[in-house]
Structures are given as C-alpha cells and as structure tokens.
C-alpha cells in the first residue's frame, strides 16, 4: 500500500515565487546593497597592510594551497563523483537517478557560468585597485560593455564551488529526505562562506562578489531542480483512489505542520529585514498615515472575518461539507481573511507595496495547502464536493451564491481560539512604530525604500 509520504503534491507557484524568485532576489539585493555601501571596502581593508601596500595572506602557503584545492581538486571531484554515481544508479529509482544527474549538471554548469560571467562583468579584484596597491580604478558600471574591460572577479569561482552544494538541499527536497535537505543547506552555507572569506582575505574578492556568487548558485540549483520538485497539475486532484482516508488525513496533517513551519521561517526572515526597510512616504505625510489606518482596518476586518467563518465551521471542519454563509461565496474565506491581515500588517510600514508583496508570498503557501485539502475533501465527499467546486470559486468571492442556514450551532471554544490566534496581528502597530523610531534615531540604516 502506498505510504502517505508518497503523496507529495507540490505547487509550482509556491516554488517559483519563493525559491527561484524570492531567495535569488533576496541574495541579489543583499549583494547589491553591500556593493554600494562602505562594507565592501571596510572588509577588504581589514586584510590590507597599508605599510607594504599588499594583502599579506595573498601568498600565505596554507591559504593558497586550500584555495587551489577548492578549484582544481574539489570542483572536478564533485563532477566526477556525481557522474559516476548517476551511471551506476541503474538499480535505483528513476527519481534517485534523476537527482544524481541534476547534481552532476549543477556541479558542471556552475564553474562554466562563473567563467562566462567573469568575462562579462567589470568589477575588479581588490588587489588590482589603486586603493589597495594596484593600478586599476573602480569602474562606474557593473557590466563590461562599451569598451569597459572585464574585471575577472565576479562571481567568485571558489565561493560558487561551496554554494553549489545548495544542490544537496534541493536533492533532499526532491527525494523527501529532510536530513539531506537541511544538512545540505548548512553545508553549502558553511562551505560558501569559508571559501569566499579565504579569497577575501587574499584580496581576490570583495564581500559583495561572494554574495553575488551565492545568488547565482541558488538560482542555478532552483532552476535545474524545478522539474524534480514541482509536480505539475497533469493529474487531476481526484487522483486519490490508491490512498485510504486515514493516509490522506495523515498527509494533510504533515502539510499543515509544514505550512506553519514555512510561515514561521518567512515571518522570522521578514522581522529580521524590517529594520532596514522603510516607506518612501514621510511619516507625517497624509499618504503614510492613510496607508497605516487602512491597514489597521484590514487587520480588524480579518479578525472579524475569521470569527465569522468560525461561526459556520463550529468544529465541523472535515466532518461535513460546509457550504453555507461565507463558504457559499468562497471555498476558502479563512485564507482570504488571513491574507487581508497580512496586507494590513505590511501597511503599518506606511508602504502601499509591502503588504501586497507579503500577501503574495502567503498566498503561495496557502495555495499549496488548499490543493492538499481539496484532495482530502474530494476523497471524503466525492461528487458532492466536485459540484461545490463547480459552483463556488476557490477564492472569489461570488456574492450571488450566498446562502445561509436558519440556525447556527456555535462553538464557543472555537470562536475564542480564533480571537486568541488572530489578536497578535495588532502587535504590528507598536512593532512598526518602534522600528520607525529606531530608524529615525539612527539605530538602523534604511537600505531600501518602498512606495
């Protein structure tokens, strides 16, 4: 009998938005901010000897030997090892063979892309700049175009070798091996940082160039592993005949746990980035104030809306098909109100754009969970649920469908739990006020303004 863990039904929108676009853009933005701040020069200066006008560690024996091993031994070894493993994996599953071949492609293409980009970017090595004892001036352009010579430093080959181990993270995801996934991520970050800082200490790269390398490696891995991780909706969600109801319930509980973990992880990342983001509108402008008040209203609407939905659920979710009240105009009103709360939270920054951006990421997570929930409901309710889906939009709302019962059985405990869970939304108000005060006091530099 198939196991519940075999039923991974991944949504392409979530993967593209978060992995291919989200993380790659985040790393690229971080590299860009470092490059155009004083941090690049400050880090390089830490390893520069102003007396001798050299980087003392550039020709230090051990560091030079390790640097050579990374490029001339480790990088080819990764290519050969994965290629041989893929050729010998005939008895393994097709997925395992595909993962090995994809890892082979990652380790082969990563240095190839590095070579190509080094000839197309103008950013130089620190030891070639006049600031650090060289002869070159810092170029004004990023790309080596219009007669601008290539700098030969971006991206860092050494850092890319380390960060190409991001492929292990995606391999673990494709194979559903959590230990490989997270250990691979930790190994890639550690190796990329180590190899990158080795070259920074030698004056061969700026910090931003190693972060650009991480962005390149992540983008490459996420693109190559896309076909293995994302299951397109070629099969209808009615494809549940091979699984028992208990198996689907078990799988759905796993998906819900992952949803909470994913939202928690993105929430922590968001809170870490908040001190460095600010609205383009001045804090005392009418636009800034209006956006904040509209956001507060959305948070209140979200709280009341979730309570409204709970009146109709009443602890019966999954036990019977709820198609009355808010569920008669939208199949997922709870998620609608949750996204409204997210928009409201983002609006407390005074930015019109931040709330919708956050809601888009939350939608990507919810959309994947909704797929799983609908598989379960279709298994439980069959044709009745299919008819419900035909009449009621996934999000909607379609107000012409409204129907309501004559009587409601209210779950007081469920209603209280909803209020308790949604009340922390209002903490966004003092949080953003505190961040605005800290930014105006000079505690945090504003790295990005959003309209």
JONORWO-V25001 format. One record per backbone hydrogen bond with DSSP energy under -1.0 kcal/mol. NH is the residue of the N-H (numbers start at 1). CO is the residue of the C=O. E is the energy in kcal/mol with one decimal. If there is no record, write none. Layout:
# JONORWO-V25001
<<NH,CO,E> <NH,CO,E>>
This chain:
# JONORWO-V25001
<<6,3,-1.8> <7,4,-1.7> <15,11,-1.8> <16,12,-2.9> <17,13,-2.5> <18,14,-2.5> <19,15,-2.2> <20,15,-1.5> <21,16,-2.8> <22,17,-2.1> <23,18,-2.2> <25,21,-2.7> <26,22,-2.3> <27,23,-2.6> <28,24,-2.4> <29,25,-3.1> <30,26,-2.3> <31,27,-2.5> <32,28,-2.5> <33,29,-2.6> <34,30,-2.2> <35,31,-2.6> <36,32,-2.0> <37,34,-1.3> <40,34,-1.0> <42,38,-2.2> <43,39,-2.7> <44,40,-2.2> <45,41,-2.5> <47,44,-1.3> <49,54,-2.9> <53,49,-1.6> <54,49,-1.2> <58,55,-2.2> <64,60,-2.6> <65,61,-2.2> <66,62,-2.5> <67,63,-2.4> <68,64,-2.1> <69,65,-2.1> <70,66,-2.1> <71,67,-1.5> <72,68,-2.8> <73,69,-1.8> <74,69,-3.0> <75,70,-1.9> <77,73,-2.2> <78,74,-2.3> <79,75,-1.5> <80,76,-2.7> <81,77,-2.9> <82,78,-2.0> <83,79,-2.1> <84,80,-2.8> <85,81,-2.3> <86,82,-2.3> <87,83,-2.0> <88,84,-2.0> <97,93,-2.2> <98,94,-2.5> <99,95,-2.3> <100,96,-2.1> <101,97,-2.4> <102,98,-2.1> <103,99,-2.5> <104,100,-2.3> <105,101,-2.1> <106,102,-2.3> <107,103,-2.6> <108,104,-1.7> <109,105,-3.0> <110,106,-2.3> <113,109,-2.8> <114,110,-2.0> <115,111,-2.3> <116,112,-2.0> <117,113,-2.9> <118,114,-2.4> <120,117,-1.3> <121,117,-1.1> <122,142,-2.9> <127,203,-2.2> <128,125,-1.6> <129,126,-1.9> <130,136,-2.5> <132,129,-1.3> <133,130,-1.3> <134,129,-3.5> <136,128,-3.3> <144,120,-2.4> <145,143,-1.7> <148,145,-1.3> <151,121,-2.5> <152,118,-1.2> <160,156,-2.3> <161,157,-1.9> <162,158,-1.6> <163,159,-3.0> <164,160,-2.1> <165,162,-1.5> <166,163,-2.2> <167,164,-2.1> <168,165,-1.8> <170,166,-1.8> <171,167,-2.4> <172,168,-2.6> <173,169,-1.6> <174,170,-2.6> <175,171,-2.3> <177,172,-3.0> <181,177,-2.3> <182,178,-2.6> <183,179,-2.3> <184,180,-2.2> <185,181,-1.7> <186,182,-2.3> <187,183,-2.7> <188,184,-2.5> <189,185,-2.3> <190,186,-2.5> <191,187,-3.0> <192,188,-2.8> <193,189,-2.5> <194,190,-2.5> <195,191,-3.0> <196,192,-2.3> <197,193,-2.7> <198,194,-1.9> <199,195,-1.5> <200,196,-2.0> <201,197,-2.5> <203,200,-1.5> <204,199,-2.5> <210,206,-1.1> <211,207,-1.7> <212,208,-2.6> <213,209,-1.3> <214,210,-1.5> <215,211,-2.1> <216,212,-2.3> <217,213,-2.5> <218,214,-2.5> <219,215,-2.4> <220,216,-2.4> <221,217,-2.4> <222,218,-2.9> <223,219,-2.0> <224,220,-2.4> <225,221,-2.2> <229,225,-2.0> <230,226,-2.4> <234,232,-2.0> <239,236,-1.8> <240,238,-2.8> <243,240,-1.7> <248,244,-2.0> <249,245,-2.6> <250,246,-2.5> <251,247,-2.5> <252,248,-2.7> <253,249,-2.2> <254,250,-1.7> <255,251,-2.3> <256,252,-2.5> <257,253,-2.0> <258,254,-2.3> <259,255,-2.4> <260,256,-2.4> <261,257,-2.6> <262,258,-2.9> <263,259,-2.8> <264,260,-2.4> <265,261,-2.5> <266,262,-2.6> <267,263,-2.3> <268,264,-2.6> <269,265,-2.2> <270,266,-2.5> <271,267,-2.5> <272,268,-2.1> <273,269,-1.7> <274,270,-1.9> <276,273,-2.0> <277,274,-2.1> <278,448,-1.8> <280,450,-2.6> <285,282,-1.9> <289,285,-2.2> <290,286,-2.4> <291,287,-2.6> <292,288,-1.9> <293,289,-2.2> <294,290,-2.7> <295,291,-2.4> <296,292,-2.2> <297,293,-2.2> <298,294,-2.2> <299,295,-2.1> <300,296,-2.0> <301,297,-2.7> <302,298,-2.5> <303,299,-2.2> <304,300,-2.5> <305,301,-3.0> <306,302,-2.4> <307,303,-1.8> <308,304,-2.3> <309,305,-2.3> <310,306,-2.0> <311,307,-1.5> <313,309,-1.9> <314,310,-2.5> <316,313,-2.3> <319,316,-1.8> <320,316,-1.5> <325,403,-2.7> <327,324,-1.7> <328,325,-2.1> <330,326,-1.3> <331,393,-2.3> <336,332,-1.6> <337,333,-2.4> <338,334,-1.9> <339,335,-2.3> <340,336,-1.9> <341,337,-2.0> <342,338,-1.9> <343,339,-2.3> <344,340,-2.3> <345,341,-2.5> <346,342,-2.5> <347,343,-1.9> <348,345,-1.1> <349,346,-1.6> <350,347,-2.1> <357,353,-1.8> <358,354,-2.4> <359,355,-2.6> <360,356,-2.0> <361,357,-1.5> <362,358,-2.3> <363,359,-2.8> <364,360,-1.8> <365,361,-1.5> <366,362,-2.8> <367,363,-3.1> <368,364,-1.1> <369,365,-1.6> <370,366,-3.0> <371,367,-1.6> <372,368,-1.4> <373,369,-2.6> <374,370,-2.6> <375,371,-1.5> <376,372,-1.8> <377,373,-2.6> <378,374,-2.3> <379,375,-1.8> <380,376,-2.3> <381,377,-3.1> <382,378,-1.6> <384,381,-1.5> <386,382,-1.7> <387,383,-2.3> <388,384,-1.7> <389,385,-2.6> <390,386,-1.7> <391,387,-1.6> <392,388,-2.7> <398,329,-2.3> <401,398,-1.8> <402,399,-1.7> <415,411,-2.4> <416,412,-2.6> <417,413,-2.5> <418,414,-1.9> <419,415,-2.2> <420,416,-2.8> <421,417,-2.6> <422,418,-2.0> <423,419,-1.8> <425,422,-1.9> <426,423,-1.9> <427,424,-1.6> <428,425,-1.7> <429,426,-1.4> <431,427,-2.0> <432,428,-2.4> <433,429,-1.8> <434,430,-2.4> <435,431,-2.1> <436,432,-2.6> <437,433,-2.1> <438,434,-2.5> <439,435,-2.5> <440,436,-2.4> <441,437,-1.6> <442,439,-1.2> <443,438,-2.6> <447,276,-2.0> <448,276,-1.5> <450,278,-2.6>>
